[in-house]
Amino acid sequence: MENSVLKDVKFNGKFGLKGFSSKESGHKIFDTLTWENVFEEQDWTLAEWASVHPLRADRKQVKEGDRIDFSTESKVVSLWPGKGKLSFFADTSKEYGAPRKSGEDWIHHLLEQKIEAGDRVYLGDMKALDLALDFSVDECENLMRREEYDPNLHAAQISWFFTVENNRDTKLDFEGRPDYLWFGLPLFDNRHAVIDGPQIFLDRGTEKVIYSVKRAEYMEEPFRIGHKYCVRMDILPSIKKAFAVAKEQDWLKGARWEDMAIGSTNLGWEIPGTFRCRCTFENLSLTFR
């Protein structure tokens, strides 16, 4: 029997809109995206860290057939309610006044969901944790001149991340989380047709360790713009490996494997460069056995 970790994977309910900085606003919801016949439940949120033109400000809403577009000067979120399909567009030339410099924040365009404490299932009680996603990068254009572009600073990336949290830890951080690690699948990076791995490093924003799996574990072919990829993977063995590596490097002090549970997830763009880009996600799920 399969059980879903995530709620509303068909996108029937409202979408909460967060602030401009995770540290300043945490997980506070400032506004919501709604439409005709929308469900009252709000399981998903959209994070727009560092955005100059966020959806919670002067957005427009247009319906075309089954699709609803929510747009600002620099971005568009397209939803197909009940279909489990969503598209993110961003033109960061409208967000950055000049090519981003070292140390400056960068644009995020993320779909997020928090797993409430009462809904969490311990990873040690699972036999498998099956992830599924169909996605494409429909366009990705570098808008910087050759002399402006520094691949060490500028990129357009898509990842799917999960927080793997010590559910028995009572000491919470500024976002209300116990101790955790980031576990991620790097889906796209404009600089690399193939992403090597696994990689483990410290996230300077949250000061938590990130474990990123090798893309060949779930997607073997080199990346092509406009091609739809179907990702299917039991991520439980990789999460267990990530946990072991983090413990070896003296992270997650006092945590045991049987204490760990998925606490949240985010999926979408991080764009520390000046790009025009669009992606589409469909058939997203995370189920356990």
C-alpha positions in Angstrom: 0.0 0.0 0.0 1.3 3.5 -0.9 0.7 6.6 1.2 1.3 10.2 0.2 3.7 12.4 2.1 2.5 15.5 0.2 -1.0 17.0 0.1 -2.9 18.5 -2.9 -0.6 17.2 -5.6 -3.4 18.0 -8.1 -3.3 21.7 -7.2 -6.9 22.2 -6.2 -6.3 24.4 -3.2 -5.2 28.0 -2.5 -1.5 28.9 -2.7 0.0 31.0 0.1 2.4 33.8 -0.8 5.5 34.4 1.5 7.6 37.5 1.9 10.9 38.6 0.4 13.3 37.1 2.9 13.2 33.8 4.7 15.1 35.2 7.7 12.9 38.3 8.0 9.5 36.7 7.6 10.1 33.0 8.2 7.1 31.1 7.0 4.5 33.8 7.4 1.8 33.9 4.7 1.1 37.5 3.5 -1.4 36.7 0.7 -2.9 33.9 -1.3 -3.6 33.0 -4.9 -7.2 32.1 -5.4 -9.6 31.4 -8.3 -13.1 30.3 -9.1 -14.1 27.1 -7.4 -10.8 26.9 -5.5 -10.6 24.6 -2.5 -10.3 26.4 0.8 -7.3 24.3 1.9 -3.9 25.9 1.5 -1.2 23.3 1.5 1.3 24.9 -1.0 3.1 28.1 -0.7 5.2 30.1 -3.1 8.5 31.6 -1.9 9.9 34.6 -3.8 13.0 35.4 -1.8 14.8 38.6 -3.0 12.1 39.4 -5.5 11.5 43.0 -6.6 8.2 42.2 -8.3 6.5 39.6 -6.1 3.2 38.0 -6.8 1.8 39.4 -3.6 2.1 42.9 -4.9 0.6 44.1 -8.3 -0.2 40.8 -9.9 -2.5 40.2 -12.8 -4.7 37.1 -13.2 -5.8 35.8 -16.6 -7.7 32.5 -17.3 -7.3 30.7 -20.6 -9.0 27.4 -20.9 -7.8 25.1 -18.1 -4.9 27.4 -17.3 -4.7 30.4 -14.9 -1.8 32.8 -15.2 -0.7 35.0 -12.3 1.8 37.5 -13.5 3.9 40.5 -12.5 6.4 42.6 -14.5 9.1 39.9 -14.1 7.4 36.6 -13.5 4.4 34.3 -14.3 3.0 31.4 -12.4 0.7 29.3 -14.6 -1.6 26.8 -12.9 -3.8 24.0 -14.2 -6.0 23.4 -11.1 -7.0 19.7 -10.7 -4.5 18.7 -13.4 -1.3 18.6 -11.2 0.5 20.9 -13.6 2.3 24.2 -12.9 4.8 26.4 -14.8 7.2 29.1 -13.6 8.5 31.9 -15.8 11.0 34.5 -14.8 12.8 37.4 -16.5 15.4 38.5 -14.0 16.5 41.4 -16.1 13.5 43.1 -14.5 14.7 42.0 -11.0 18.4 42.9 -11.2 19.5 46.4 -12.0 22.9 45.0 -13.1 24.5 41.5 -13.2 24.6 40.1 -9.6 27.8 40.6 -7.6 29.4 38.3 -5.1 27.6 38.4 -1.8 24.4 39.8 -3.1 21.1 37.9 -2.7 19.6 36.1 -5.7 16.1 35.5 -7.0 14.1 32.4 -5.9 10.9 31.2 -7.5 9.9 28.1 -5.4 6.9 25.9 -4.7 6.9 24.8 -1.1 5.0 22.6 1.3 5.5 22.0 5.0 4.6 18.6 6.5 2.8 19.2 9.8 4.2 17.4 12.8 1.1 15.2 13.2 1.3 14.1 9.5 5.0 13.1 9.6 6.1 9.5 9.2 9.5 8.4 10.5 11.9 7.3 7.7 12.9 4.3 9.8 9.3 3.0 9.5 9.4 3.1 5.7 10.4 0.4 3.2 10.6 2.8 0.3 10.0 6.5 -0.4 9.1 6.9 -4.1 9.5 10.2 -5.8 7.9 11.1 -9.2 8.0 14.2 -11.3 7.6 15.0 -15.0 9.3 18.3 -15.9 10.8 20.3 -18.7 12.9 23.5 -19.1 11.0 25.2 -21.9 13.4 28.1 -22.3 16.5 29.4 -20.7 18.2 32.4 -22.3 21.3 34.1 -20.8 20.7 37.9 -21.0 24.1 39.0 -19.9 26.9 40.1 -22.3 29.9 37.8 -22.6 32.1 40.2 -20.6 29.4 40.4 -17.8 28.8 36.7 -17.4 30.7 34.9 -14.6 29.7 31.2 -14.3 31.0 31.2 -10.7 28.4 33.9 -9.8 25.6 33.6 -12.4 23.3 30.7 -13.2 19.8 29.4 -13.6 19.1 26.3 -11.6 16.2 24.0 -10.7 16.4 21.6 -7.7 14.0 19.6 -5.7 14.9 19.8 -2.0 13.6 18.1 1.2 14.3 18.9 4.8 15.2 15.7 6.7 14.4 16.7 10.2 15.2 15.3 13.7 11.6 15.0 14.7 12.5 14.4 18.4 14.6 17.6 18.7 12.8 20.2 20.8 15.2 23.1 20.0 13.7 24.9 17.0 15.4 27.5 14.7 14.1 30.9 13.6 11.8 29.1 11.0 10.4 26.8 13.6 12.4 23.7 12.5 14.3 21.2 14.6 17.8 20.2 13.5 17.8 19.0 9.9 19.8 18.4 6.7 18.8 19.4 3.1 18.5 16.5 0.7 18.2 17.5 -2.9 17.9 16.4 -6.5 19.7 18.9 -8.9 17.3 18.8 -11.9 18.9 21.6 -14.1 21.8 23.9 -14.2 22.4 26.1 -17.3 26.2 25.6 -16.9 26.2 21.8 -17.0 24.5 19.2 -19.4 25.4 16.6 -16.8 25.6 17.3 -13.0 28.1 15.2 -11.1 27.8 14.2 -7.5 27.0 13.4 -4.9 28.0 16.7 -3.2 27.8 17.7 0.4 28.3 21.3 1.5 27.1 23.9 3.9 24.2 26.2 3.0 25.2 29.7 4.1 21.6 30.9 4.3 20.3 28.3 6.7 23.6 27.1 8.1 22.6 23.5 7.5 24.4 20.8 5.5 23.2 20.1 2.0 23.5 16.6 0.4 22.9 16.7 -3.3 22.7 13.3 -5.2 24.3 12.6 -8.5 21.9 13.3 -11.3 22.8 10.0 -13.1 21.0 8.2 -10.2 17.6 9.4 -11.6 18.3 10.9 -15.0 21.0 9.5 -17.2 20.8 11.4 -20.5 22.4 14.9 -21.0 20.0 17.8 -20.5 18.1 19.3 -23.5 15.9 22.4 -23.4 12.3 21.7 -24.4 12.6 17.9 -23.6 10.2 16.4 -21.0 12.0 14.3 -18.4 10.2 11.7 -16.2 11.9 11.3 -12.9 11.1 8.2 -10.9 13.3 7.2 -7.9 13.1 5.5 -4.5 15.0 8.2 -2.6 15.0 6.4 0.8 18.5 4.7 0.3 20.0 8.0 -0.7 18.6 9.8 2.2 19.9 7.2 4.5 23.4 7.6 2.9 23.1 11.4 3.3 22.2 11.0 7.0 25.3 8.8 7.5 27.6 11.2 5.7 26.2 14.2 7.7 26.8 12.3 11.0 30.4 11.4 9.9 31.0 15.1 9.4 29.6 15.9 12.9 26.3 17.3 11.9 22.9 16.4 13.4 24.4 15.9 16.8 22.4 13.4 18.9 20.1 12.4 16.0 19.3 8.8 15.2 18.0 7.4 11.9 14.7 6.4 13.6 14.2 10.0 14.7 14.3 11.4 11.1 11.3 12.5 9.0 10.5 14.6 6.0 9.6 18.0 7.3 9.2 20.1 4.2 9.9 20.4 0.5 10.7 23.0 -2.1 10.9 22.8 -5.9 11.7 25.5 -8.5 14.1 28.1 -9.7 17.1 29.7 -8.1 18.4 32.3 -10.5 21.6 34.1 -9.3 22.1 35.4 -12.9 20.3 37.5 -15.5 18.2 35.0 -17.4 14.8 34.6 -19.1 13.6 31.1 -18.2 10.6 28.9 -18.0 10.0 25.4 -16.6 6.9 23.1 -16.3 6.2 20.6 -13.6 3.6 17.8 -13.8 2.6 14.6 -12.0 4.5 15.4 -8.8 4.3 12.9 -6.0 6.1 11.5 -3.0 4.7 8.2 -1.6 6.0 5.7 1.0 5.6 2.0 1.6 
